[in-house]
């Protein structure tokens, strides 16, 4: 189980770092699905890992981070739907 949780944590860390690097280099926009999905997957992976290791402050941070990403994805979808309706 520990190995699986560690792999999930590393994938999460990679997702958050990739999102930050890509937006910082101007490769993707902060208001893009790619950025928000990388943040969501990254935060979820880190939340699983930190919860397993009982690092609850980090777990809380990552749950909120994932929630922000979900909200941003919902906002992007809403904006896309509104712009598609005549």
KAURZI-V918146 format. One record per pair of residues at least 12 apart in sequence whose ideal C-beta (glycine too) atoms are under 7 Angstrom apart, sorted by the first residue. I is the first residue (numbers start at 1). J is the second residue. D is the distance in whole Angstrom. If there is no record, write none. Layout:
i	j	d
I	J	D
I	J	D
//
This chain:
i	j	d
5	48	6
5	49	6
5	52	4
8	45	5
8	48	5
8	49	6
9	45	6
9	46	6
9	49	3
11	45	5
12	41	7
12	42	5
12	43	7
12	44	7
12	45	2
12	46	4
12	49	6
13	42	7
13	46	6
15	38	5
15	41	5
15	42	3
15	45	6
16	39	6
16	42	3
16	43	7
16	46	7
18	38	6
19	35	5
19	38	4
19	39	5
19	42	6
22	35	7
23	35	6
31	76	7
33	73	7
33	76	6
36	69	5
36	72	5
36	73	5
36	76	7
39	65	7
39	69	4
40	66	5
40	69	4
40	70	6
40	73	7
43	62	4
43	65	4
43	66	4
43	69	6
44	66	5
46	62	4
47	59	5
47	62	4
47	63	5
47	66	6
50	62	6
//
